[in-house]
Amino acid sequence: MTTASVGSPLTTDGDRARLPDSLFRQLVAVRRDLHEHPELSFHEERTASVLEIALSAVSVRDVRRVGRTGLVARIAGRERGAPVVALRGDIDALPIQELTGLPFASRTPGVMHACGHDVHSAWALGAAALLAERPADGDVLVVFQPAEETGEGAAAVLSTGVLDDVRAIFGAHVDRRFTVGQVVAQAGPLAASADNFEIQLIGRGAHGARPHESADPIVGLAALVSALQTIVSRRVNPAVPAVVTVGMISAGTAPNVIPDRAVLQGTLRATDDATRTALREGLRDIATHVAAAHGLEARVTMGTGVPPVVNSDDAARWAANAAAAVLGAESIVPLGTPNMAAEDFAFYLQRMPGCFLRVGARRPGEPVIAAHSPQFDVAEEAIGVGALVLAESARHASAALRGGHGA
């Protein structure tokens, strides 16, 4: 496989593109600094300051704070009035105790960059530097977005109006299922929606010795957990991805007491709106009827969370062409199995065409390490790949939009 050379740590035959070693070292230094000092959603004050200083160091000075703790950097294009394109890198960390043993491991107890947002911040910075050196036709807005992990950051950025004139947007996520130099850039569903639910089962409490005097919500809860799985197995087309997960249950205060209520909470995930609706309707229907069968009342609460990520045809083509231009056509790989995790980049895609990419972050021979785990780390060569591909995606989109091709 041919991959890009992104600085001295990675050398291959047949290189198509290369970051200057000095820029690569800058990006790695920023990534390690952010990794060492992670901050949770909407607390990324230090992170934003570090990135603002780093942007100035690569000659990007049109920077403003947005979305409470985020940044937007504007890189002028070659032609005034040409279509505006955006790039997005998320910047927040997770409430996880790091166990990587890295020399730059988190110094903040219980907080860790366990999803690669430190790398996303660094490659967004790198893309800004590359575009400042070789601009797109139109202006490019580089968004350093807070609070992706809570699903609130994209909406906060959009609410400011800073992206109102953007015609297309691109973002990417590290993925250790793929090796460095591999990129997924495909149209259609890429990540799932995620809606939270809570079901309270209201019954009648009694002594544990006299269950006939109760309406036992724990028995109803046990039946309901199993019954909810039939939503996917019997109400959803088996060719369509969907997940119903019960992640929390609570009931009771003592082993000899039948409580008067039980609670279960979980998530519903789908990759299209019709299935998302079917999951929500099925959950309410089954909860109501299983509860009634056990003499209970079901009180169902459902939140509307992050929608599915669905890449547009045009933007996916521009991103794939960009990746092929800098990495070689063989770098483009299929996603394979659907990604049922959620990603708030979806909110941008409801407002404008765009493409969310997966970028390989594992060296050949290394194991696959799950994101959101205490051991999560990435091959830093991925920083260069992300920077190169995102910058070139902006150039391709800007040129296509200016020429009237596509969205």
Backbone hydrogen bonds, N-H to C=O, Kabsch-Sander energy under -0.5 kcal/mol:
donor,donor_aa,acceptor,acceptor_aa,energy
5,S,17,A,-1.5
6,V,4,A,-0.7
10,L,7,G,-1.9
15,D,12,T,-0.5
19,L,5,S,-0.8
24,F,20,P,-2.6
25,R,21,D,-2.5
26,Q,22,S,-1.9
27,L,23,L,-2.6
28,V,24,F,-2.5
29,A,25,R,-2.3
30,V,26,Q,-2.3
31,R,27,L,-2.8
32,R,28,V,-2.6
33,D,29,A,-2.1
34,L,30,V,-2.7
35,H,31,R,-2.5
36,E,32,R,-2.1
37,H,33,D,-1.2
43,H,40,L,-2.2
45,E,43,H,-1.5
48,A,44,E,-2.3
49,S,45,E,-1.9
50,V,46,R,-2.7
51,L,47,T,-2.3
52,E,48,A,-2.3
53,I,49,S,-2.2
54,A,50,V,-2.2
55,L,51,L,-2.5
56,S,52,E,-1.8
57,A,53,I,-1.7
58,V,54,A,-0.8
58,V,55,L,-0.9
59,S,56,S,-1.7
60,V,55,L,-2.7
61,R,59,S,-0.6
63,V,61,R,-1.7
64,R,72,V,-2.1
66,V,70,G,-1.9
69,T,67,G,-2.3
70,G,66,V,-2.5
71,L,144,F,-1.9
72,V,64,R,-2.3
73,A,142,V,-2.6
74,R,62,D,-2.9
75,I,73,A,-0.6
75,I,140,V,-2.8
76,A,74,R,-0.6
78,R,136,A,-2.3
79,E,137,D,-2.9
82,A,79,E,-1.7
84,V,165,D,-0.7
85,V,139,D,-2.0
86,A,168,A,-2.5
87,L,141,L,-2.9
88,R,170,F,-2.2
89,G,143,V,-3.1
91,I,145,Q,-2.3
93,A,39,E,-2.4
94,L,112,M,-3.0
96,I,94,L,-2.0
98,E,96,I,-0.6
99,L,374,P,-2.8
105,A,102,L,-1.6
107,R,36,E,-2.5
111,V,108,T,-2.0
112,M,94,L,-2.6
114,A,112,M,-1.7
120,H,116,G,-2.2
121,S,117,H,-2.3
122,A,118,D,-1.7
123,W,119,V,-2.8
124,A,120,H,-2.0
125,L,121,S,-2.0
126,G,122,A,-2.3
127,A,123,W,-2.5
128,A,124,A,-2.1
129,A,125,L,-2.1
130,L,126,G,-2.4
131,L,127,A,-2.4
132,A,128,A,-2.1
133,E,129,A,-1.6
134,R,130,L,-2.6
140,V,75,I,-2.3
141,L,85,V,-2.5
142,V,73,A,-3.1
142,V,140,V,-0.6
143,V,87,L,-3.6
143,V,141,L,-0.7
144,F,71,L,-3.0
144,F,142,V,-0.6
145,Q,89,G,-2.1
145,Q,143,V,-0.9
151,G,148,E,-1.5
152,E,147,A,-1.4
153,G,147,A,-2.3
156,A,152,E,-1.7
157,V,153,G,-2.3
158,L,154,A,-2.8
159,S,155,A,-2.1
160,T,156,A,-0.6
160,T,157,V,-1.2
161,G,158,L,-1.6
162,V,157,V,-0.6
164,D,161,G,-1.7
166,V,163,L,-1.8
167,R,84,V,-3.2
168,A,84,V,-0.6
169,I,353,P,-1.5
170,F,86,A,-1.8
171,G,355,C,-1.7
172,A,88,R,-0.6
173,H,357,L,-1.7
175,D,359,V,-2.1
178,F,175,D,-1.4
180,V,362,R,-1.8
182,Q,179,T,-2.2
183,V,331,S,-2.5
184,V,358,R,-2.8
185,A,183,V,-0.6
188,G,311,N,-2.5
190,L,309,V,-3.0
191,A,309,V,-1.1
192,A,339,N,-0.5
192,A,341,A,-1.8
193,S,270,A,-3.5
194,A,306,V,-2.2
195,D,268,L,-2.3
197,F,266,G,-2.2
198,E,301,T,-2.7
199,I,264,L,-2.9
200,Q,299,R,-2.5
201,L,199,I,-0.5
201,L,262,A,-3.3
202,I,200,Q,-0.7
202,I,297,E,-3.1
203,G,201,L,-0.6
203,G,260,D,-3.7
204,R,215,A,-1.8
206,A,258,I,-1.7
208,G,256,N,-2.8
210,R,207,H,-1.7
213,E,210,R,-1.8
214,S,211,P,-1.9
215,A,204,R,-2.0
220,G,216,D,-1.5
221,L,217,P,-2.4
222,A,218,I,-2.3
223,A,219,V,-2.0
224,L,220,G,-2.3
225,V,221,L,-2.5
226,S,222,A,-1.2
227,A,223,A,-2.4
228,L,224,L,-2.6
229,Q,225,V,-0.6
229,Q,226,S,-1.0
230,T,227,A,-1.6
231,I,228,L,-1.4
233,S,229,Q,-1.7
234,R,230,T,-2.3
235,R,230,T,-0.6
235,R,231,I,-1.6
236,V,231,I,-0.5
236,V,232,V,-0.6
240,V,237,N,-2.5
243,V,269,R,-2.1
245,T,267,T,-2.5
247,G,245,T,-0.7
247,G,265,Q,-1.9
248,M,265,Q,-2.0
250,S,263,V,-2.5
252,G,261,R,-0.6
257,V,254,A,-1.4
258,I,206,A,-2.7
262,A,201,L,-1.7
263,V,250,S,-2.8
264,L,199,I,-2.1
265,Q,248,M,-2.7
266,G,197,F,-1.9
267,T,245,T,-2.0
268,L,195,D,-2.3
269,R,243,V,-2.5
271,T,241,P,-0.8
276,R,272,D,-2.1
277,T,273,D,-2.3
278,A,274,A,-2.1
279,L,275,T,-2.5
280,R,276,R,-1.7
281,E,277,T,-2.6
282,G,278,A,-2.6
283,L,279,L,-2.4
284,R,280,R,-1.9
285,D,281,E,-2.3
286,I,282,G,-2.7
287,A,283,L,-2.5
288,T,284,R,-2.1
289,H,285,D,-2.1
290,V,286,I,-2.9
291,A,287,A,-1.9
292,A,288,T,-2.0
293,A,289,H,-2.1
294,H,290,V,-0.9
294,H,291,A,-1.0
295,G,292,A,-1.7
296,L,291,A,-3.2
297,E,202,I,-2.2
299,R,200,Q,-2.8
299,R,297,E,-0.5
300,V,298,A,-0.6
301,T,198,E,-3.0
303,G,196,N,-2.7
305,G,303,G,-0.8
306,V,194,A,-1.0
309,V,191,A,-1.5
310,V,308,P,-0.7
311,N,188,G,-2.7
312,S,354,G,-2.2
316,A,312,S,-2.2
317,R,313,D,-2.0
318,W,314,D,-2.5
319,A,315,A,-2.5
320,A,316,A,-2.5
321,N,317,R,-2.5
322,A,318,W,-2.2
323,A,319,A,-2.7
324,A,320,A,-2.4
325,A,321,N,-2.0
326,V,322,A,-1.8
327,L,323,A,-2.5
328,G,323,A,-0.6
328,G,324,A,-1.5
331,S,328,G,-2.1
332,I,329,A,-1.4
333,V,183,V,-2.5
333,V,331,S,-0.5
337,T,335,L,-0.6
339,N,190,L,-0.5
340,M,338,P,-0.8
346,A,343,E,-1.9
347,F,344,D,-1.6
348,Y,345,F,-0.8
349,L,345,F,-1.5
350,Q,346,A,-1.0
351,R,348,Y,-1.6
352,M,348,Y,-1.8
355,C,169,I,-1.9
357,L,171,G,-2.6
357,L,355,C,-0.5
358,R,184,V,-1.5
359,V,173,H,-2.8
360,G,182,Q,-3.1
361,A,175,D,-1.5
361,A,178,F,-1.4
362,R,178,F,-1.0
366,E,363,R,-2.3
369,I,367,P,-0.6
372,H,114,A,-3.3
373,S,114,A,-0.5
373,S,370,A,-0.9
376,F,373,S,-1.6
379,A,361,A,-2.2
380,E,378,V,-0.5
382,A,379,A,-1.9
383,I,380,E,-1.7
384,G,380,E,-0.6
384,G,381,E,-0.6
385,V,381,E,-1.5
386,G,382,A,-2.8
387,A,383,I,-2.3
388,L,384,G,-2.5
389,V,385,V,-2.7
390,L,386,G,-2.5
391,A,387,A,-2.2
392,E,388,L,-2.2
393,S,389,V,-2.3
394,A,390,L,-2.2
395,R,391,A,-1.8
396,H,392,E,-2.7
397,A,393,S,-2.7
398,S,394,A,-2.5
399,A,395,R,-2.3
400,A,396,H,-2.5
401,L,397,A,-2.9
402,R,398,S,-2.2
403,G,399,A,-1.9
404,G,401,L,-1.0
405,H,400,A,-2.8
